[in-house]
Amino acid sequence: MSVKDLNFTQNMPKLKSLELESVPILSLDGLANHPSLNTLSIDSCYELTDGKAIAGLSALQSLHLGVLLYDFSLPDLQNLTALEEVLCNSRYLGHFSHMPSIKSLYCFLDGDEISAEPLRGMNSLSTLIISGSLDYISNDWENVLKDLPKLEKLSILGDPLDTSRDYRGLFSGIKVKELIFDENVIDSAHTPQIPLSLSNMEDNNTTETLILTQAEIKNLDDDSDNFTANAKAFLSHFKALKRLGLRGNKLEKSGLFRGTQRSGRAGHFR
């Protein structure tokens, strides 16, 4: 019985969840066609190069692919009709293309001109978390995300963004109930910066929760980064807010909320 090819799992027909982290496995072949496995997490298994056995896990509902070798290969996973939750590097997005069963997607951005096309048709997707610099994405993300009928929560864990690019569409073009702009959990030393044209922003009548953590708003109209002044204009477009979280932002003593109406819970945390 070999541990490195997971053959021991063939004697575990009731196994529901398997977590593999920093173990020297060479193959997933032992998992092939496992009848009941519904949760699989693989992270930092640097001797593993082939994930073809995953395609035979018909009961799989949750798949987490963390840090793996760059040449780790995946098959198309379209036949995994029970799959609802995915965590993966953007290199593997194409293997989940247009899967209507996926409800939650956590994607680590890696590469250049990363397209959102694989997300088109993910009509059950309600939660999307994007980690990494949005400078890597192509120009189709706003249009694709706007067409996802169930999308309710969008979290952007971002690095400082390209100050010449206008990201206003992520805030006023995509209508989600919960919008979170936070630090990158991988490199929290980076402060998120949001460059956008405030004069061209549209009103957002959908978002009820907005969280900005240590974010700086850069107004491309005048190249200013005064958080208090820019935040007033920025927040005035969110007409449906019930919860507002400003965490570690650079508020001036003049006060962000002077002359504005508070809605729900608002405040400056930490």
Secondary structure as the mmCIF struct_conf table of DSSP 4:
data_model
#
loop_
_struct_conf.conf_type_id
_struct_conf.id
_struct_conf.beg_label_comp_id
_struct_conf.beg_label_asym_id
_struct_conf.beg_label_seq_id
_struct_conf.end_label_comp_id
_struct_conf.end_label_asym_id
_struct_conf.end_label_seq_id
TURN_TY1_P TURN_TY1_P1 VAL A 3 LEU A 6
HELX_RH_3T_P HELX_RH_3T_P1 ASN A 7 ASN A 11
TURN_TY1_P TURN_TY1_P2 PRO A 13 LYS A 14
STRN STRN1 SER A 17 GLU A 21
BEND BEND1 SER A 22 SER A 22
HELX_RH_3T_P HELX_RH_3T_P2 ASP A 29 LEU A 31
TURN_TY1_P TURN_TY1_P3 ALA A 32 ASN A 33
BEND BEND2 PRO A 35 SER A 36
STRN STRN2 THR A 39 ASP A 43
BEND BEND3 SER A 44 SER A 44
TURN_TY1_P TURN_TY1_P4 TYR A 46 GLU A 47
STRN STRN3 ASP A 50 ASP A 50
HELX_RH_3T_P HELX_RH_3T_P3 LYS A 52 GLY A 56
TURN_TY1_P TURN_TY1_P5 SER A 58 ALA A 59
STRN STRN4 SER A 62 LEU A 65
BEND BEND4 VAL A 67 VAL A 67
TURN_TY1_P TURN_TY1_P6 TYR A 70 ASP A 71
STRN STRN5 SER A 73 SER A 73
TURN_TY1_P TURN_TY1_P7 GLN A 78 ASN A 79
TURN_TY1_P TURN_TY1_P8 THR A 81 ALA A 82
STRN STRN6 GLU A 85 ASN A 89
HELX_RH_3T_P HELX_RH_3T_P4 SER A 90 PHE A 96
TURN_TY1_P TURN_TY1_P9 SER A 97 HIS A 98
TURN_TY1_P TURN_TY1_P10 PRO A 100 SER A 101
STRN STRN7 SER A 104 PHE A 108
BEND BEND5 GLY A 111 GLU A 113
STRN STRN8 ILE A 114 ILE A 114
BEND BEND6 ALA A 116 ALA A 116
HELX_RH_3T_P HELX_RH_3T_P5 GLU A 117 LEU A 119
TURN_TY1_P TURN_TY1_P11 ARG A 120 GLY A 121
TURN_TY1_P TURN_TY1_P12 ASN A 123 SER A 124
STRN STRN9 THR A 127 SER A 131
BEND BEND7 GLY A 132 GLY A 132
HELX_RH_3T_P HELX_RH_3T_P6 LEU A 134 TYR A 136
STRN STRN10 ILE A 137 ILE A 137
TURN_TY1_P TURN_TY1_P13 ASN A 139 ASP A 140
HELX_RH_AL_P HELX_RH_AL_P1 TRP A 141 LYS A 146
TURN_TY1_P TURN_TY1_P14 ASP A 147 ASP A 147
TURN_TY1_P TURN_TY1_P15 PRO A 149 LYS A 150
STRN STRN11 LYS A 153 LEU A 157
TURN_TY1_P TURN_TY1_P16 THR A 163 SER A 164
BEND BEND8 ARG A 165 ARG A 165
TURN_TY1_P TURN_TY1_P17 ARG A 168 ARG A 168
HELX_RH_PI_P HELX_RH_PI_P1 GLY A 169 GLY A 173
BEND BEND9 ILE A 174 ILE A 174
BEND BEND10 LYS A 177 LYS A 177
STRN STRN12 GLU A 178 ASP A 182
BEND BEND11 VAL A 185 ILE A 186
TURN_TY1_P TURN_TY1_P18 SER A 188 ALA A 189
BEND BEND12 HIS A 190 HIS A 190
HELX_LH_PP_P HELX_LH_PP_P1 THR A 191 PRO A 192
STRN STRN13 GLN A 193 LEU A 196
HELX_RH_3T_P HELX_RH_3T_P7 LEU A 198 ASN A 200
HELX_LH_PP_P HELX_LH_PP_P2 MET A 201 ASP A 203
STRN STRN14 ASN A 204 ASN A 204
BEND BEND13 ASN A 205 THR A 206
STRN STRN15 THR A 209 THR A 213
BEND BEND14 GLN A 214 GLN A 214
STRN STRN16 GLU A 216 ASN A 219
TURN_TY1_P TURN_TY1_P19 LEU A 220 ASP A 223
STRN STRN17 SER A 224 SER A 224
HELX_RH_AL_P HELX_RH_AL_P2 PHE A 227 LEU A 235
TURN_TY1_P TURN_TY1_P20 SER A 236 HIS A 237
STRN STRN18 PHE A 238 PHE A 238
TURN_TY1_P TURN_TY1_P21 LYS A 239 ALA A 240
BEND BEND15 LYS A 242 LYS A 242
STRN STRN19 ARG A 243 ARG A 247
BEND BEND16 GLY A 248 GLY A 248
TURN_TY1_P TURN_TY1_P22 LYS A 253 SER A 254
BEND BEND17 LEU A 256 PHE A 257
TURN_TY1_P TURN_TY1_P23 ARG A 258 GLY A 259
BEND BEND18 THR A 260 THR A 260
BEND BEND19 GLY A 264 GLY A 264
STRN STRN20 ARG A 265 PHE A 269
#
